[in-house]
Amino acid sequence: MTHNVTIYSTPTCVYCKMAKEFFKKNGVKYTEHDVAADEAARNEMVDKSHQLGVPVIDIDGEIHVGFNRQDLEQSLGLR
């Protein structure tokens, strides 16, 4: 099954890098928005998550705040 995955991140965020590495390792295609440089993406992220912390990961409309490998595996059907 193909999932619609979007990650809102910043270039200096360690957990954002971990999430993106997790996606690459598991062959998950994703769209990335740098909320440090893109005000529209930042506003979209806040609308979805109601906060400014990153990463915010949207999987098929389900919002994940932070990097939790088990939650992501479950949402993506990887386990």
mmJSON file of the N, C-alpha and C atoms, coordinates in Angstrom:
{"data_MODEL":{"atom_site":{
"group_PDB":["ATOM","ATOM","ATOM","ATOM","ATOM","ATOM","ATOM","ATOM","ATOM","ATOM","ATOM","ATOM","ATOM","ATOM","ATOM","ATOM","ATOM","ATOM","ATOM","ATOM","ATOM","ATOM","ATOM","ATOM","ATOM","ATOM","ATOM","ATOM","ATOM","ATOM","ATOM","ATOM","ATOM","ATOM","ATOM","ATOM","ATOM","ATOM","ATOM","ATOM","ATOM","ATOM","ATOM","ATOM","ATOM","ATOM","ATOM","ATOM","ATOM","ATOM","ATOM","ATOM","ATOM","ATOM","ATOM","ATOM","ATOM","ATOM","ATOM","ATOM","ATOM","ATOM","ATOM","ATOM","ATOM","ATOM","ATOM","ATOM","ATOM","ATOM","ATOM","ATOM","ATOM","ATOM","ATOM","ATOM","ATOM","ATOM","ATOM","ATOM","ATOM","ATOM","ATOM","ATOM","ATOM","ATOM","ATOM","ATOM","ATOM","ATOM","ATOM","ATOM","ATOM","ATOM","ATOM","ATOM","ATOM","ATOM","ATOM","ATOM","ATOM","ATOM","ATOM","ATOM","ATOM","ATOM","ATOM","ATOM","ATOM","ATOM","ATOM","ATOM","ATOM","ATOM","ATOM","ATOM","ATOM","ATOM","ATOM","ATOM","ATOM","ATOM","ATOM","ATOM","ATOM","ATOM","ATOM","ATOM","ATOM","ATOM","ATOM","ATOM","ATOM","ATOM","ATOM","ATOM","ATOM","ATOM","ATOM","ATOM","ATOM","ATOM","ATOM","ATOM","ATOM","ATOM","ATOM","ATOM","ATOM","ATOM","ATOM","ATOM","ATOM","ATOM","ATOM","ATOM","ATOM","ATOM","ATOM","ATOM","ATOM","ATOM","ATOM","ATOM","ATOM","ATOM","ATOM","ATOM","ATOM","ATOM","ATOM","ATOM","ATOM","ATOM","ATOM","ATOM","ATOM","ATOM","ATOM","ATOM","ATOM","ATOM","ATOM","ATOM","ATOM","ATOM","ATOM","ATOM","ATOM","ATOM","ATOM","ATOM","ATOM","ATOM","ATOM","ATOM","ATOM","ATOM","ATOM","ATOM","ATOM","ATOM","ATOM","ATOM","ATOM","ATOM","ATOM","ATOM","ATOM","ATOM","ATOM","ATOM","ATOM","ATOM","ATOM","ATOM","ATOM","ATOM","ATOM","ATOM","ATOM","ATOM","ATOM","ATOM","ATOM","ATOM","ATOM","ATOM","ATOM","ATOM","ATOM","ATOM","ATOM","ATOM","ATOM","ATOM","ATOM"],
"id":[1,2,3,4,5,6,7,8,9,10,11,12,13,14,15,16,17,18,19,20,21,22,23,24,25,26,27,28,29,30,31,32,33,34,35,36,37,38,39,40,41,42,43,44,45,46,47,48,49,50,51,52,53,54,55,56,57,58,59,60,61,62,63,64,65,66,67,68,69,70,71,72,73,74,75,76,77,78,79,80,81,82,83,84,85,86,87,88,89,90,91,92,93,94,95,96,97,98,99,100,101,102,103,104,105,106,107,108,109,110,111,112,113,114,115,116,117,118,119,120,121,122,123,124,125,126,127,128,129,130,131,132,133,134,135,136,137,138,139,140,141,142,143,144,145,146,147,148,149,150,151,152,153,154,155,156,157,158,159,160,161,162,163,164,165,166,167,168,169,170,171,172,173,174,175,176,177,178,179,180,181,182,183,184,185,186,187,188,189,190,191,192,193,194,195,196,197,198,199,200,201,202,203,204,205,206,207,208,209,210,211,212,213,214,215,216,217,218,219,220,221,222,223,224,225,226,227,228,229,230,231,232,233,234,235,236,237],
"type_symbol":["N","C","C","N","C","C","N","C","C","N","C","C","N","C","C","N","C","C","N","C","C","N","C","C","N","C","C","N","C","C","N","C","C","N","C","C","N","C","C","N","C","C","N","C","C","N","C","C","N","C","C","N","C","C","N","C","C","N","C","C","N","C","C","N","C","C","N","C","C","N","C","C","N","C","C","N","C","C","N","C","C","N","C","C","N","C","C","N","C","C","N","C","C","N","C","C","N","C","C","N","C","C","N","C","C","N","C","C","N","C","C","N","C","C","N","C","C","N","C","C","N","C","C","N","C","C","N","C","C","N","C","C","N","C","C","N","C","C","N","C","C","N","C","C","N","C","C","N","C","C","N","C","C","N","C","C","N","C","C","N","C","C","N","C","C","N","C","C","N","C","C","N","C","C","N","C","C","N","C","C","N","C","C","N","C","C","N","C","C","N","C","C","N","C","C","N","C","C","N","C","C","N","C","C","N","C","C","N","C","C","N","C","C","N","C","C","N","C","C","N","C","C","N","C","C","N","C","C","N","C","C","N","C","C","N","C","C"],
"label_atom_id":["N","CA","C","N","CA","C","N","CA","C","N","CA","C","N","CA","C","N","CA","C","N","CA","C","N","CA","C","N","CA","C","N","CA","C","N","CA","C","N","CA","C","N","CA","C","N","CA","C","N","CA","C","N","CA","C","N","CA","C","N","CA","C","N","CA","C","N","CA","C","N","CA","C","N","CA","C","N","CA","C","N","CA","C","N","CA","C","N","CA","C","N","CA","C","N","CA","C","N","CA","C","N","CA","C","N","CA","C","N","CA","C","N","CA","C","N","CA","C","N","CA","C","N","CA","C","N","CA","C","N","CA","C","N","CA","C","N","CA","C","N","CA","C","N","CA","C","N","CA","C","N","CA","C","N","CA","C","N","CA","C","N","CA","C","N","CA","C","N","CA","C","N","CA","C","N","CA","C","N","CA","C","N","CA","C","N","CA","C","N","CA","C","N","CA","C","N","CA","C","N","CA","C","N","CA","C","N","CA","C","N","CA","C","N","CA","C","N","CA","C","N","CA","C","N","CA","C","N","CA","C","N","CA","C","N","CA","C","N","CA","C","N","CA","C","N","CA","C","N","CA","C","N","CA","C","N","CA","C","N","CA","C","N","CA","C","N","CA","C","N","CA","C","N","CA","C"],
"label_alt_id":[null,null,null,null,null,null,null,null,null,null,null,null,null,null,null,null,null,null,null,null,null,null,null,null,null,null,null,null,null,null,null,null,null,null,null,null,null,null,null,null,null,null,null,null,null,null,null,null,null,null,null,null,null,null,null,null,null,null,null,null,null,null,null,null,null,null,null,null,null,null,null,null,null,null,null,null,null,null,null,null,null,null,null,null,null,null,null,null,null,null,null,null,null,null,null,null,null,null,null,null,null,null,null,null,null,null,null,null,null,null,null,null,null,null,null,null,null,null,null,null,null,null,null,null,null,null,null,null,null,null,null,null,null,null,null,null,null,null,null,null,null,null,null,null,null,null,null,null,null,null,null,null,null,null,null,null,null,null,null,null,null,null,null,null,null,null,null,null,null,null,null,null,null,null,null,null,null,null,null,null,null,null,null,null,null,null,null,null,null,null,null,null,null,null,null,null,null,null,null,null,null,null,null,null,null,null,null,null,null,null,null,null,null,null,null,null,null,null,null,null,null,null,null,null,null,null,null,null,null,null,null,null,null,null,null,null,null],
"label_comp_id":["MET","MET","MET","THR","THR","THR","HIS","HIS","HIS","ASN","ASN","ASN","VAL","VAL","VAL","THR","THR","THR","ILE","ILE","ILE","TYR","TYR","TYR","SER","SER","SER","THR","THR","THR","PRO","PRO","PRO","THR","THR","THR","CYS","CYS","CYS","VAL","VAL","VAL","TYR","TYR","TYR","CYS","CYS","CYS","LYS","LYS","LYS","MET","MET","MET","ALA","ALA","ALA","LYS","LYS","LYS","GLU","GLU","GLU","PHE","PHE","PHE","PHE","PHE","PHE","LYS","LYS","LYS","LYS","LYS","LYS","ASN","ASN","ASN","GLY","GLY","GLY","VAL","VAL","VAL","LYS","LYS","LYS","TYR","TYR","TYR","THR","THR","THR","GLU","GLU","GLU","HIS","HIS","HIS","ASP","ASP","ASP","VAL","VAL","VAL","ALA","ALA","ALA","ALA","ALA","ALA","ASP","ASP","ASP","GLU","GLU","GLU","ALA","ALA","ALA","ALA","ALA","ALA","ARG","ARG","ARG","ASN","ASN","ASN","GLU","GLU","GLU","MET","MET","MET","VAL","VAL","VAL","ASP","ASP","ASP","LYS","LYS","LYS","SER","SER","SER","HIS","HIS","HIS","GLN","GLN","GLN","LEU","LEU","LEU","GLY","GLY","GLY","VAL","VAL","VAL","PRO","PRO","PRO","VAL","VAL","VAL","ILE","ILE","ILE","ASP","ASP","ASP","ILE","ILE","ILE","ASP","ASP","ASP","GLY","GLY","GLY","GLU","GLU","GLU","ILE","ILE","ILE","HIS","HIS","HIS","VAL","VAL","VAL","GLY","GLY","GLY","PHE","PHE","PHE","ASN","ASN","ASN","ARG","ARG","ARG","GLN","GLN","GLN","ASP","ASP","ASP","LEU","LEU","LEU","GLU","GLU","GLU","GLN","GLN","GLN","SER","SER","SER","LEU","LEU","LEU","GLY","GLY","GLY","LEU","LEU","LEU","ARG","ARG","ARG"],
"label_asym_id":["A","A","A","A","A","A","A","A","A","A","A","A","A","A","A","A","A","A","A","A","A","A","A","A","A","A","A","A","A","A","A","A","A","A","A","A","A","A","A","A","A","A","A","A","A","A","A","A","A","A","A","A","A","A","A","A","A","A","A","A","A","A","A","A","A","A","A","A","A","A","A","A","A","A","A","A","A","A","A","A","A","A","A","A","A","A","A","A","A","A","A","A","A","A","A","A","A","A","A","A","A","A","A","A","A","A","A","A","A","A","A","A","A","A","A","A","A","A","A","A","A","A","A","A","A","A","A","A","A","A","A","A","A","A","A","A","A","A","A","A","A","A","A","A","A","A","A","A","A","A","A","A","A","A","A","A","A","A","A","A","A","A","A","A","A","A","A","A","A","A","A","A","A","A","A","A","A","A","A","A","A","A","A","A","A","A","A","A","A","A","A","A","A","A","A","A","A","A","A","A","A","A","A","A","A","A","A","A","A","A","A","A","A","A","A","A","A","A","A","A","A","A","A","A","A","A","A","A","A","A","A","A","A","A","A","A","A"],
"label_entity_id":["1","1","1","1","1","1","1","1","1","1","1","1","1","1","1","1","1","1","1","1","1","1","1","1","1","1","1","1","1","1","1","1","1","1","1","1","1","1","1","1","1","1","1","1","1","1","1","1","1","1","1","1","1","1","1","1","1","1","1","1","1","1","1","1","1","1","1","1","1","1","1","1","1","1","1","1","1","1","1","1","1","1","1","1","1","1","1","1","1","1","1","1","1","1","1","1","1","1","1","1","1","1","1","1","1","1","1","1","1","1","1","1","1","1","1","1","1","1","1","1","1","1","1","1","1","1","1","1","1","1","1","1","1","1","1","1","1","1","1","1","1","1","1","1","1","1","1","1","1","1","1","1","1","1","1","1","1","1","1","1","1","1","1","1","1","1","1","1","1","1","1","1","1","1","1","1","1","1","1","1","1","1","1","1","1","1","1","1","1","1","1","1","1","1","1","1","1","1","1","1","1","1","1","1","1","1","1","1","1","1","1","1","1","1","1","1","1","1","1","1","1","1","1","1","1","1","1","1","1","1","1","1","1","1","1","1","1"],
"label_seq_id":[1,1,1,2,2,2,3,3,3,4,4,4,5,5,5,6,6,6,7,7,7,8,8,8,9,9,9,10,10,10,11,11,11,12,12,12,13,13,13,14,14,14,15,15,15,16,16,16,17,17,17,18,18,18,19,19,19,20,20,20,21,21,21,22,22,22,23,23,23,24,24,24,25,25,25,26,26,26,27,27,27,28,28,28,29,29,29,30,30,30,31,31,31,32,32,32,33,33,33,34,34,34,35,35,35,36,36,36,37,37,37,38,38,38,39,39,39,40,40,40,41,41,41,42,42,42,43,43,43,44,44,44,45,45,45,46,46,46,47,47,47,48,48,48,49,49,49,50,50,50,51,51,51,52,52,52,53,53,53,54,54,54,55,55,55,56,56,56,57,57,57,58,58,58,59,59,59,60,60,60,61,61,61,62,62,62,63,63,63,64,64,64,65,65,65,66,66,66,67,67,67,68,68,68,69,69,69,70,70,70,71,71,71,72,72,72,73,73,73,74,74,74,75,75,75,76,76,76,77,77,77,78,78,78,79,79,79],
"pdbx_PDB_ins_code":[null,null,null,null,null,null,null,null,null,null,null,null,null,null,null,null,null,null,null,null,null,null,null,null,null,null,null,null,null,null,null,null,null,null,null,null,null,null,null,null,null,null,null,null,null,null,null,null,null,null,null,null,null,null,null,null,null,null,null,null,null,null,null,null,null,null,null,null,null,null,null,null,null,null,null,null,null,null,null,null,null,null,null,null,null,null,null,null,null,null,null,null,null,null,null,null,null,null,null,null,null,null,null,null,null,null,null,null,null,null,null,null,null,null,null,null,null,null,null,null,null,null,null,null,null,null,null,null,null,null,null,null,null,null,null,null,null,null,null,null,null,null,null,null,null,null,null,null,null,null,null,null,null,null,null,null,null,null,null,null,null,null,null,null,null,null,null,null,null,null,null,null,null,null,null,null,null,null,null,null,null,null,null,null,null,null,null,null,null,null,null,null,null,null,null,null,null,null,null,null,null,null,null,null,null,null,null,null,null,null,null,null,null,null,null,null,null,null,null,null,null,null,null,null,null,null,null,null,null,null,null,null,null,null,null,null,null],
"Cartn_x":[0.841,0.0,0.884,0.529,1.255,0.598,1.408,0.911,1.301,0.491,0.8,1.493,2.812,3.617,4.247,4.046,4.666,5.368,6.6,7.326,7.645,7.321,7.657,8.875,9.962,11.23,12.038,13.163,14.154,15.504,16.433,17.734,18.554,18.332,19.161,18.519,17.345,16.594,17.099,17.635,18.166,17.052,15.894,14.79,14.204,14.267,13.836,14.747,16.063,17.018,16.779,16.494,16.224,14.976,13.938,12.696,12.943,13.69,13.955,14.816,15.778,16.585,15.709,14.777,13.835,13.016,12.502,11.715,12.555,13.778,14.645,14.957,15.27,15.603,14.431,13.208,12.018,11.342,11.989,11.46,10.174,10.013,8.807,9.067,8.273,8.4,7.685,8.291,7.713,7.982,7.174,7.372,7.908,8.926,9.53,9.303,8.966,8.835,9.765,10.646,11.547,10.808,10.318,9.509,10.348,11.675,12.535,12.594,12.438,12.567,11.238,10.213,8.947,7.811,7.441,6.424,5.07,4.72,3.431,3.389,4.499,4.577,4.514,5.169,5.133,3.701,2.975,1.578,0.716,0.962,0.236,0.512,1.79,2.178,1.471,1.432,0.785,-0.722,-1.324,-2.749,-3.028,-2.13,-2.321,-2.005,-0.935,-0.439,-0.722,-1.076,-1.342,-0.116,1.074,2.308,3.446,4.598,5.735,6.873,6.778,7.856,7.948,9.153,9.371,10.085,9.977,9.208,7.717,6.949,5.536,5.404,4.852,4.741,3.264,2.85,1.469,1.464,0.822,0.691,-0.785,-1.176,-2.574,-3.529,-3.1,-3.95,-3.816,-3.064,-2.813,-1.537,-1.646,-0.527,0.3,1.614,2.571,3.504,3.663,4.58,5.789,6.97,8.186,8.464,9.536,9.923,9.717,8.699,8.429,8.38,9.454,9.607,8.429,7.993,6.899,5.594,5.282,4.053,4.102,5.262,5.399,5.293,5.945,5.848,4.399,3.661,2.263,1.43,1.59,0.814,1.12,2.353,2.776,2.597,2.135,1.944,3.24,4.289,5.602,5.841,4.882,5.054,3.758],
"Cartn_y":[-1.188,0.0,1.247,2.193,3.449,4.453,5.092,6.081,7.479,8.449,9.851,10.385,10.586,10.968,12.333,13.226,14.551,14.772,15.266,15.611,17.1,17.748,19.158,19.147,19.776,19.661,20.942,20.934,22.009,21.344,22.061,21.463,21.026,21.613,21.304,20.301,19.81,18.925,17.482,16.969,15.607,14.583,14.796,13.837,13.843,14.987,15.062,14.183,14.281,13.465,11.983,11.628,10.23,9.734,10.556,10.169,9.964,10.881,10.765,9.527,9.22,8.012,6.768,6.79,5.689,5.475,6.568,6.461,5.861,6.357,5.863,4.382,3.996,2.599,1.673,2.165,1.344,1.58,2.346,2.573,3.389,4.282,5.117,6.435,6.698,7.973,9.044,10.23,11.306,12.652,13.616,15.004,15.729,16.549,17.276,18.776,19.412,20.866,21.406,22.322,22.979,24.177,24.008,25.069,26.24,26.088,27.214,28.218,27.734,28.597,28.887,28.095,28.181,28.538,29.812,30.288,29.632,29.413,28.776,27.348,26.623,25.258,25.273,26.265,26.38,26.606,27.489,27.746,26.499,25.765,24.515,23.504,23.392,22.483,22.842,24.128,24.575,24.307,24.517,24.209,22.734,21.863,20.42,19.943,20.487,19.945,20.836,22.097,23.087,23.383,23.236,23.566,23.768,24.233,24.57,23.55,22.526,21.537,20.699,20.287,19.416,18.146,17.069,16.93,16.754,17.209,16.862,16.009,14.822,13.863,13.578,13.774,13.524,12.259,11.207,9.954,9.754,9.982,9.816,10.602,11.795,12.643,12.399,11.386,11.109,11.851,12.697,13.555,12.917,12.886,12.398,13.56,13.858,14.911,14.223,14.55,13.909,12.635,11.951,10.709,9.559,8.739,7.536,6.382,5.625,4.555,3.58,3.162,2.189,2.74,3.997,4.611,4.708,5.093,5.212,3.847,2.831,1.48,1.012,1.283,0.864,1.61,2.917,3.706,3.339,2.929,2.573,1.082,0.305,-1.127,-1.881,-1.452,-2.083,-3.201,-3.419,-4.532,-5.225],
"Cartn_z":[0.0,0.0,0.0,-0.832,-0.885,0.051,0.844,1.795,1.329,1.7,1.444,2.694,2.616,3.776,3.541,4.507,4.477,5.805,5.736,6.962,6.945,8.034,8.253,9.166,8.712,9.426,9.333,10.045,9.924,9.659,9.047,8.708,9.922,11.094,12.259,13.219,12.897,13.789,13.692,14.8,14.844,14.631,15.248,15.122,13.707,13.045,11.639,10.784,11.02,10.265,10.525,11.786,12.121,11.399,11.344,10.661,9.173,8.554,7.121,6.82,7.692,7.529,7.661,8.608,8.795,7.52,6.931,5.7,4.574,4.411,3.335,3.52,4.742,5.054,4.733,4.925,4.727,3.374,2.499,1.159,1.125,2.112,2.191,1.466,0.435,-0.268,0.545,0.593,1.386,0.73,1.123,0.723,1.944,1.75,2.867,2.71,3.827,3.866,4.952,4.582,5.532,6.121,7.342,7.951,8.452,8.455,8.812,7.663,6.43,5.253,4.565,4.845,4.119,5.084,5.103,6.046,5.798,4.538,4.223,4.766,4.614,5.146,6.671,7.287,8.752,9.225,8.546,8.913,8.738,7.651,7.396,8.513,8.932,10.004,11.308,11.637,12.88,12.818,11.65,11.486,11.761,11.322,11.487,12.902,13.493,14.767,15.968,15.727,16.783,17.632,17.062,17.779,16.798,17.297,16.434,16.459,17.306,17.384,16.125,15.767,14.617,15.079,14.346,13.119,13.379,12.41,12.339,11.086,11.259,10.16,9.925,8.691,8.284,7.422,7.937,7.189,6.9,5.657,5.241,6.136,6.567,7.395,8.885,9.27,10.693,11.095,12.114,12.5,13.614,13.397,14.391,14.716,15.992,16.417,17.041,16.522,16.994,16.215,16.594,15.921,16.873,16.602,17.374,16.383,16.343,15.356,15.384,16.562,16.659,16.101,16.414,15.885,14.361,13.831,12.383,11.715,12.3,11.745,11.7,12.764,12.816,11.772,11.672,10.722,9.275,9.027,7.665,7.363,8.364,8.159,7.989,8.68,8.539,9.545,10.429,11.385,11.629],
"occupancy":[1.0,1.0,1.0,1.0,1.0,1.0,1.0,1.0,1.0,1.0,1.0,1.0,1.0,1.0,1.0,1.0,1.0,1.0,1.0,1.0,1.0,1.0,1.0,1.0,1.0,1.0,1.0,1.0,1.0,1.0,1.0,1.0,1.0,1.0,1.0,1.0,1.0,1.0,1.0,1.0,1.0,1.0,1.0,1.0,1.0,1.0,1.0,1.0,1.0,1.0,1.0,1.0,1.0,1.0,1.0,1.0,1.0,1.0,1.0,1.0,1.0,1.0,1.0,1.0,1.0,1.0,1.0,1.0,1.0,1.0,1.0,1.0,1.0,1.0,1.0,1.0,1.0,1.0,1.0,1.0,1.0,1.0,1.0,1.0,1.0,1.0,1.0,1.0,1.0,1.0,1.0,1.0,1.0,1.0,1.0,1.0,1.0,1.0,1.0,1.0,1.0,1.0,1.0,1.0,1.0,1.0,1.0,1.0,1.0,1.0,1.0,1.0,1.0,1.0,1.0,1.0,1.0,1.0,1.0,1.0,1.0,1.0,1.0,1.0,1.0,1.0,1.0,1.0,1.0,1.0,1.0,1.0,1.0,1.0,1.0,1.0,1.0,1.0,1.0,1.0,1.0,1.0,1.0,1.0,1.0,1.0,1.0,1.0,1.0,1.0,1.0,1.0,1.0,1.0,1.0,1.0,1.0,1.0,1.0,1.0,1.0,1.0,1.0,1.0,1.0,1.0,1.0,1.0,1.0,1.0,1.0,1.0,1.0,1.0,1.0,1.0,1.0,1.0,1.0,1.0,1.0,1.0,1.0,1.0,1.0,1.0,1.0,1.0,1.0,1.0,1.0,1.0,1.0,1.0,1.0,1.0,1.0,1.0,1.0,1.0,1.0,1.0,1.0,1.0,1.0,1.0,1.0,1.0,1.0,1.0,1.0,1.0,1.0,1.0,1.0,1.0,1.0,1.0,1.0,1.0,1.0,1.0,1.0,1.0,1.0,1.0,1.0,1.0,1.0,1.0,1.0,1.0,1.0,1.0,1.0,1.0,1.0],
"B_iso_or_equiv":[0.0,0.0,0.0,0.0,0.0,0.0,0.0,0.0,0.0,0.0,0.0,0.0,0.0,0.0,0.0,0.0,0.0,0.0,0.0,0.0,0.0,0.0,0.0,0.0,0.0,0.0,0.0,0.0,0.0,0.0,0.0,0.0,0.0,0.0,0.0,0.0,0.0,0.0,0.0,0.0,0.0,0.0,0.0,0.0,0.0,0.0,0.0,0.0,0.0,0.0,0.0,0.0,0.0,0.0,0.0,0.0,0.0,0.0,0.0,0.0,0.0,0.0,0.0,0.0,0.0,0.0,0.0,0.0,0.0,0.0,0.0,0.0,0.0,0.0,0.0,0.0,0.0,0.0,0.0,0.0,0.0,0.0,0.0,0.0,0.0,0.0,0.0,0.0,0.0,0.0,0.0,0.0,0.0,0.0,0.0,0.0,0.0,0.0,0.0,0.0,0.0,0.0,0.0,0.0,0.0,0.0,0.0,0.0,0.0,0.0,0.0,0.0,0.0,0.0,0.0,0.0,0.0,0.0,0.0,0.0,0.0,0.0,0.0,0.0,0.0,0.0,0.0,0.0,0.0,0.0,0.0,0.0,0.0,0.0,0.0,0.0,0.0,0.0,0.0,0.0,0.0,0.0,0.0,0.0,0.0,0.0,0.0,0.0,0.0,0.0,0.0,0.0,0.0,0.0,0.0,0.0,0.0,0.0,0.0,0.0,0.0,0.0,0.0,0.0,0.0,0.0,0.0,0.0,0.0,0.0,0.0,0.0,0.0,0.0,0.0,0.0,0.0,0.0,0.0,0.0,0.0,0.0,0.0,0.0,0.0,0.0,0.0,0.0,0.0,0.0,0.0,0.0,0.0,0.0,0.0,0.0,0.0,0.0,0.0,0.0,0.0,0.0,0.0,0.0,0.0,0.0,0.0,0.0,0.0,0.0,0.0,0.0,0.0,0.0,0.0,0.0,0.0,0.0,0.0,0.0,0.0,0.0,0.0,0.0,0.0,0.0,0.0,0.0,0.0,0.0,0.0,0.0,0.0,0.0,0.0,0.0,0.0],
"pdbx_formal_charge":[null,null,null,null,null,null,null,null,null,null,null,null,null,null,null,null,null,null,null,null,null,null,null,null,null,null,null,null,null,null,null,null,null,null,null,null,null,null,null,null,null,null,null,null,null,null,null,null,null,null,null,null,null,null,null,null,null,null,null,null,null,null,null,null,null,null,null,null,null,null,null,null,null,null,null,null,null,null,null,null,null,null,null,null,null,null,null,null,null,null,null,null,null,null,null,null,null,null,null,null,null,null,null,null,null,null,null,null,null,null,null,null,null,null,null,null,null,null,null,null,null,null,null,null,null,null,null,null,null,null,null,null,null,null,null,null,null,null,null,null,null,null,null,null,null,null,null,null,null,null,null,null,null,null,null,null,null,null,null,null,null,null,null,null,null,null,null,null,null,null,null,null,null,null,null,null,null,null,null,null,null,null,null,null,null,null,null,null,null,null,null,null,null,null,null,null,null,null,null,null,null,null,null,null,null,null,null,null,null,null,null,null,null,null,null,null,null,null,null,null,null,null,null,null,null,null,null,null,null,null,null,null,null,null,null,null,null],
"auth_seq_id":[1,1,1,2,2,2,3,3,3,4,4,4,5,5,5,6,6,6,7,7,7,8,8,8,9,9,9,10,10,10,11,11,11,12,12,12,13,13,13,14,14,14,15,15,15,16,16,16,17,17,17,18,18,18,19,19,19,20,20,20,21,21,21,22,22,22,23,23,23,24,24,24,25,25,25,26,26,26,27,27,27,28,28,28,29,29,29,30,30,30,31,31,31,32,32,32,33,33,33,34,34,34,35,35,35,36,36,36,37,37,37,38,38,38,39,39,39,40,40,40,41,41,41,42,42,42,43,43,43,44,44,44,45,45,45,46,46,46,47,47,47,48,48,48,49,49,49,50,50,50,51,51,51,52,52,52,53,53,53,54,54,54,55,55,55,56,56,56,57,57,57,58,58,58,59,59,59,60,60,60,61,61,61,62,62,62,63,63,63,64,64,64,65,65,65,66,66,66,67,67,67,68,68,68,69,69,69,70,70,70,71,71,71,72,72,72,73,73,73,74,74,74,75,75,75,76,76,76,77,77,77,78,78,78,79,79,79],
"auth_comp_id":["MET","MET","MET","THR","THR","THR","HIS","HIS","HIS","ASN","ASN","ASN","VAL","VAL","VAL","THR","THR","THR","ILE","ILE","ILE","TYR","TYR","TYR","SER","SER","SER","THR","THR","THR","PRO","PRO","PRO","THR","THR","THR","CYS","CYS","CYS","VAL","VAL","VAL","TYR","TYR","TYR","CYS","CYS","CYS","LYS","LYS","LYS","MET","MET","MET","ALA","ALA","ALA","LYS","LYS","LYS","GLU","GLU","GLU","PHE","PHE","PHE","PHE","PHE","PHE","LYS","LYS","LYS","LYS","LYS","LYS","ASN","ASN","ASN","GLY","GLY","GLY","VAL","VAL","VAL","LYS","LYS","LYS","TYR","TYR","TYR","THR","THR","THR","GLU","GLU","GLU","HIS","HIS","HIS","ASP","ASP","ASP","VAL","VAL","VAL","ALA","ALA","ALA","ALA","ALA","ALA","ASP","ASP","ASP","GLU","GLU","GLU","ALA","ALA","ALA","ALA","ALA","ALA","ARG","ARG","ARG","ASN","ASN","ASN","GLU","GLU","GLU","MET","MET","MET","VAL","VAL","VAL","ASP","ASP","ASP","LYS","LYS","LYS","SER","SER","SER","HIS","HIS","HIS","GLN","GLN","GLN","LEU","LEU","LEU","GLY","GLY","GLY","VAL","VAL","VAL","PRO","PRO","PRO","VAL","VAL","VAL","ILE","ILE","ILE","ASP","ASP","ASP","ILE","ILE","ILE","ASP","ASP","ASP","GLY","GLY","GLY","GLU","GLU","GLU","ILE","ILE","ILE","HIS","HIS","HIS","VAL","VAL","VAL","GLY","GLY","GLY","PHE","PHE","PHE","ASN","ASN","ASN","ARG","ARG","ARG","GLN","GLN","GLN","ASP","ASP","ASP","LEU","LEU","LEU","GLU","GLU","GLU","GLN","GLN","GLN","SER","SER","SER","LEU","LEU","LEU","GLY","GLY","GLY","LEU","LEU","LEU","ARG","ARG","ARG"],
"auth_asym_id":["A","A","A","A","A","A","A","A","A","A","A","A","A","A","A","A","A","A","A","A","A","A","A","A","A","A","A","A","A","A","A","A","A","A","A","A","A","A","A","A","A","A","A","A","A","A","A","A","A","A","A","A","A","A","A","A","A","A","A","A","A","A","A","A","A","A","A","A","A","A","A","A","A","A","A","A","A","A","A","A","A","A","A","A","A","A","A","A","A","A","A","A","A","A","A","A","A","A","A","A","A","A","A","A","A","A","A","A","A","A","A","A","A","A","A","A","A","A","A","A","A","A","A","A","A","A","A","A","A","A","A","A","A","A","A","A","A","A","A","A","A","A","A","A","A","A","A","A","A","A","A","A","A","A","A","A","A","A","A","A","A","A","A","A","A","A","A","A","A","A","A","A","A","A","A","A","A","A","A","A","A","A","A","A","A","A","A","A","A","A","A","A","A","A","A","A","A","A","A","A","A","A","A","A","A","A","A","A","A","A","A","A","A","A","A","A","A","A","A","A","A","A","A","A","A","A","A","A","A","A","A","A","A","A","A","A","A"],
"auth_atom_id":["N","CA","C","N","CA","C","N","CA","C","N","CA","C","N","CA","C","N","CA","C","N","CA","C","N","CA","C","N","CA","C","N","CA","C","N","CA","C","N","CA","C","N","CA","C","N","CA","C","N","CA","C","N","CA","C","N","CA","C","N","CA","C","N","CA","C","N","CA","C","N","CA","C","N","CA","C","N","CA","C","N","CA","C","N","CA","C","N","CA","C","N","CA","C","N","CA","C","N","CA","C","N","CA","C","N","CA","C","N","CA","C","N","CA","C","N","CA","C","N","CA","C","N","CA","C","N","CA","C","N","CA","C","N","CA","C","N","CA","C","N","CA","C","N","CA","C","N","CA","C","N","CA","C","N","CA","C","N","CA","C","N","CA","C","N","CA","C","N","CA","C","N","CA","C","N","CA","C","N","CA","C","N","CA","C","N","CA","C","N","CA","C","N","CA","C","N","CA","C","N","CA","C","N","CA","C","N","CA","C","N","CA","C","N","CA","C","N","CA","C","N","CA","C","N","CA","C","N","CA","C","N","CA","C","N","CA","C","N","CA","C","N","CA","C","N","CA","C","N","CA","C","N","CA","C","N","CA","C","N","CA","C","N","CA","C","N","CA","C","N","CA","C","N","CA","C"],
"pdbx_PDB_model_num":[1,1,1,1,1,1,1,1,1,1,1,1,1,1,1,1,1,1,1,1,1,1,1,1,1,1,1,1,1,1,1,1,1,1,1,1,1,1,1,1,1,1,1,1,1,1,1,1,1,1,1,1,1,1,1,1,1,1,1,1,1,1,1,1,1,1,1,1,1,1,1,1,1,1,1,1,1,1,1,1,1,1,1,1,1,1,1,1,1,1,1,1,1,1,1,1,1,1,1,1,1,1,1,1,1,1,1,1,1,1,1,1,1,1,1,1,1,1,1,1,1,1,1,1,1,1,1,1,1,1,1,1,1,1,1,1,1,1,1,1,1,1,1,1,1,1,1,1,1,1,1,1,1,1,1,1,1,1,1,1,1,1,1,1,1,1,1,1,1,1,1,1,1,1,1,1,1,1,1,1,1,1,1,1,1,1,1,1,1,1,1,1,1,1,1,1,1,1,1,1,1,1,1,1,1,1,1,1,1,1,1,1,1,1,1,1,1,1,1,1,1,1,1,1,1,1,1,1,1,1,1,1,1,1,1,1,1]
}}}
